């Protein structure tokens, strides 16, 4: 396996030739073949300080993944980077029935403890580095502009590419791990200047600030895997990439990535590359998509309600897919308090779970808002809502959310943030 269509460096060729072990040779061979499928003619070094892994969530059925990780550990081929990983799938503090817990523990996530032990041996940043929003300051896995990554979590990839200006393709979890282990990834797509050009111009012409998740859904379903250049959103984000804008774009990007397959977007006047290069990022022949109030309403109305009983009262609300920021937790604490005061209630009327990274939760609980949120009856958890909803018994529940990612992948029903607030503080449909 010494011959390849790619131009490899001496070190890359040595790995491929087996000079660093049979397992690493197989890993490099896989990456080379993967790259060739997408037209890559070279491999480039992974330059980010940390990696982010999405490999299994402790699912019983993913035996080959655990076997690969065991081989890497046995050969001392741990990741060249420390890394974070996607959220834990269960949390005893999240409301669930005896039967739901039985399914979680005995049929679904039976390998979670074993999986976490493997991650520790491979290079987990710390024992609580489990979140889909690893780029939060509190977590500490925030790539720099221009960094080359080997990531797989779709919402994290689109955030890193777009908001941080790093470079990463949308890889599978296994390719992500392999790239981190050998320290190289094939150079194609969003790693190249040409691949980061926008083939869509999205014009925002709404009368008010558009709902982040709804806007992202509209963009994702229209452009699919292409790169959009978004015009007119800067007026609603204040023209700067501050914490509020980052939080908005976190949710916007997650929806573009799950309702479509967007790995990168540019927001005129806001995101790094758009701020530096402006409309030079727009490719010749780019198509235009106009989003106004009517278009957002059309997208909202198109969402199917898959509950067996469409008029059922919600039994659970999930917020935070992707995980909420510190700013969101603070803002939502205030909003819930205000909603409860207006309705004359002391606690939320629907069991409600706010999810965030363990490090973000610790930072939040160290503020006065932590106790204030607790008094409202809202549960704060590190859980992955999607993994909770993958339980067949959870899928039968009438669950509400303002996450378009959770709506897309599960039976959860989408409502806007304002509608969610009304539901959990006042009740009704």
N, C-alpha and C positions, 0 to 999 in steps of 0.2 A: 504493500500500500504506500509505496514511496512516490508514486506518480499521481498528480492531480492537476486539474485544469486551473486551479488557483495558484497564484504566486505567493508562496509561503516563505516566511523568514526562516532563518536557521533554527531558531528555537521552536517555531511551530512545526517545522518538518521533523525535528528530533522527537517531539511528542508523538507525531503521527507514525513515525518509524518504530515506536515502542521503547525508546531510550529511557523513558520515565515510567515504564510499566505498561502492561497489557491493557489495564482498565482505562488509563488516560489515553492510550492510543485509540481505543474504541470510542471514547468520548470525542476526541478530536476528529476521527473519521466521520462520526455522526454530524458534527458541526459543519465539516467541509461539504458533505453531501447536502445538508440542509441549505447551506449558502448557495451551492450550485443551482439548486432548484429555483432560487430567486435571482439568479444572474450575478451573484457576488464573484469577484475575481481576486479578492484578498480578504484577509482577516485583520482586525484591528484590536489593539489592547483595550480591555475594560479598565477605565480610569477612575470610576467613582470610588469613594472610600468604602462604601457599604453596598451590599446587594439586598434585594428583597425577593424572597422565595414564596411561591405558591405551588405546593406539591401534592398534598393529600388530605389535610384536615383529619387525619386519623381514621379515614374510612377503611373498613374491613376489606373491601374488594380490591384495594390497590396494592396487592402483594408485589408486583414487579417493581413498583416505585421503592418500596422498602428494601427489596433485594439489591437494587442499584445503589441505594444509599449505604447499605451494609458493606458492599464491595468497596465503595469509595473510602469508607471509614477504615476497613481492614487494611487497605493499602496505604493509609496515611494521606489519602488524596482529598483532604478537607478543602473546603472552599478557600480560595486565596483572599477572600474578603469575609469579614464579619457580616452578618445579615439580619434583617428582620423577616418576619413571616406573617402570612395572613391570619386573621383573628381565630381564637379558639371557638369551636362550634357550639359549646354548651356552657351554661352558667346556672347553677342551682337557684340563683336569685331571680331569674326570669320565670314568670308564671308558666307552669306546665303541669299537666295531669300525671297521675301515676302511670298510665299507659304510654303517654308520650315519653316519659323518662325511661320506661322499660325498653322502648324501641331505640332511643338514643344510646343507652348503655349496653344493650345486648345484641343489636343488629347493625347499628350505623357506625358510631365512632368508638368502636371497641379497641382500636389501636392508637388512640390519642396519646396515652402516656408513653407508649413505646416510640411513637413518632417524635414526640418532644425530646425524648432521650437522644434520638438520632440527631435531631437538630442541634442539641447542645454539643454533641461530638463533632458535628460538621462546622460549627462556627457561629451559632446564634449570638446576637449582640448582648443580650441579657435574658433572664428567664421570663421577662414580661414583654419581650419585643414582638408582640402579636397584634397586628393591626393592618387594615387595608390602607390606612392613611399614614404610612411610615414617614412621610415627608414633614409631618408636624414638628415644630421646633422642640417640643417636649420629648418626642421620640428620638430625635437626633440623626435620622437618616435622610438628610436633605442634600441632594446632589447639587453641584455647582453648574453654572451655565457652561455648556460645551462638554461636560462629562459624558463619557460613553458608558452606558449601563447594559446590564443583562437582567432585565426584569420581566415579569409576566402578568402581574395583577393589572387588569385593564384600566381601572380608575387611577392607579398610581402611575402607570406608563403615560397616560394622556396628560396627567398633571405635570409630571417631570418634563416631558417634551415641551408642553405649551407654556406653563406658568414659570418653570424654572429654566427653560432653555437648554436642558440636557438632551442627550440623543439616545433613543432606544426604540427598537422595533417591538411590535406586539408578539412576544414569544410565548410558547407553551411553557408550563411549569418545568418540564424536564429539560428543554433547551435552555431555559433560564439557569437552572442548576449547573448544567454542563458548561455554559459560558463562564460562570463564576468560578468553577473548579479549574479550568485550564487558563482562565484569564484572557481569553480572546473570543470575539464574536465575528461572524461573517459580515462584511461591509456591503449593505444594500439598503434600499428603502429609506426609512427615516434617519439613517445614519449619514446619508449623503445630502449635499446641498440641493441637488435637483429633486430628491425625494421629499424635501420639505417645502417645495413650492405649492402654492394653493391652486387647486383646479376649480374652486367654487368661491364666489363672492356672496356672502350672506348679508343682506341689508336689513337692519332692525328698524322698523318704523312703528313701534308700539306707542300707545298713549301714556303708558306708565312702565315702570321697571318690570320687565318680564320675569315670571317665576323661573328660577335657575334650572330646575329639573325639567320643567315643561319646555323651555327654550332648547335645552340640550337634546331632549327627545326629538323635537321637530328637526333640528339640524342633523342629528345622527341618522334618522330615518330617511332624510333626503340625500345626503352626500355619501352615506354608507362608509366605505373605508377611505374615501378621499380626504384631502386637507382643505378645510374652509378658511377663508379670510373674512372676519366678521367686522362689519362697519356699522357704527351707530350705537354699539353697546357701551362705549366709553362714557357717553353722556350720563348713563345710569350708574356707572361704577366710580364716578368722581374723577376720572382721568388719571388715576394713579394705582399702582399695584400695592395697595395697602392691605391690612389684614382682612378688612371687609371684602375687598375685591378677590383676594385669594380664596376666601371661604365660598364666595359666590361661584367662582370658577371651578373649585373643587367639585361642587354638586353639578354644575353645568357640564363639565367634562365627563363625569361619570355617566351621565345620561347619554352623551354623544357616543361613548364607548360601548354601552350596553344596548341601547336602542338602535345603534348602528355599529360600526367597527372603527370609529375614529381613533387614531393614535396621536394626532397632533392637530391643533387649531391655532390660528393667530387672531388676536383681537387688536384692532387698530388702536394705536396710542397707549396700549396697556401691556401686552405680553412682550417679553424681551426682544425677540426677533422682529416683531412688528414695530416696536419702538425704535429699533436701530435701522431697519431696512425699509419700513413702510410698504408701499404697494409694489416695490420691486420683488416682493415675495409672491406676487400673483403671476401665475403662468399664462402664457399666451392661450387664448381661446377659452378662458375660464367662464363657466356658466354662472348665472345669477339666480339667487333664491331670495325672495322678499318675504319677510315675516312681519305681519301686522297683527292687530288684535284678533281679527277674524281668522287668520291662519292658526294662531295659538288655540283659539276656541275649537277650530276644526280638529286639530290634533288631540286636544283633550277629549272631545266627544267621540273620537275614534277608538278610545281604549275600551277593550272588552271587559265586562264584569263576569268573572268566571265562578263566582260563588254559586253554589247549588240553589240557595235561597237568596235572590238578589236584594230582597228587602230586609234581610237579617240585621239585627243590631250588632255592631262590632264588638268582639270579645277581647281584642288586643290591638294595640297601636305600636308600631316600630318607627323610630326616628333614628337616622344615622346609618345609611348605607349609600355612600361610604361613611365611615366613622365621623362623628361631629367634631368640630374644632372647639377650642376653649372659648372663643368668641361666641360660637353658636350656643354652647351650653349656658353661658351667661345671659345671652339675649333671650333664649327660650325660657329660662327660669323667670325672667321678668315678664315675658308674655303670658306664661301659664298663671303666674300670680295675678296679673291684671285680668285675665279671663275668668279666673275663679272669683275674684272680687265682684266682677260685673254680673256673674250668674248667682252670686250669693252662696257659693259652695266653698268648702275647705280643701277638698281633695279631688283629683281628677276622677271622672265618672266612668272612664274606660281604662283598664289596666294599660299603662303606657311605659315603654322602655326607650330610654335614650342611650345610644351606644357610642362609645369612644374608646380610643386607645388607653391601655392601663396608665401610661404616663400622663396623658391628658386628664384622666379621671383624678389621679393623685393631685395634679396641679389645681384642678377645679375644686376639689374637696378641701384644699388648703385655704380657699377663699370663703367669705361669708355666704356666697351663693350656693355652696355645696349643701349646707344645712337648710337653706331656704328651699332648694329644689326637693330635698327629702321630705319636707313638710307638705309639699303638694301631693305626695303619693306617687310621684314618678320614680321608676326604678332606673338606676344608672348601672350600665353593664358594659363589659368588654366584648360581648358576644358578637358573632357574625349572624345577623338576622336571616340571611339567605340560607345558611346551614341549619338554622332552627326551622325554617319553613320547608326545607327539604324532607323533613319527617312527614310521611303520608298523613299522619293524624293532625299535624299542624296545618297541612295543606287544605284540610276540610274546614278549618276555622275561618270565620269572617274576620280577617285581619286588615287593618288600614295602614297606610303609609304615605309619606310625601316623596318617597324615593322611587324614581323611575327604574332604577336598576332592580330593586326588589319587586316592583310591579311586573317587570319584563320576565323575570326568571321564576316567579312563584305565583300563587293565587292571591297575593295581597292586592288590595284595591287602592288605586291612587286617588288622593285628594291634594289640593294645594295646601300650602302651609296655613293659610287663613282658615280653610275648611277643617283642617286637622285640629287647629286650636279650638274652633267651635265645637267639634265633636267631643274632644276630651274634657272640655270644661263645662259644656252645656248638655251634651248628649244629643241623640237623634241622628238621623241620616242626612 
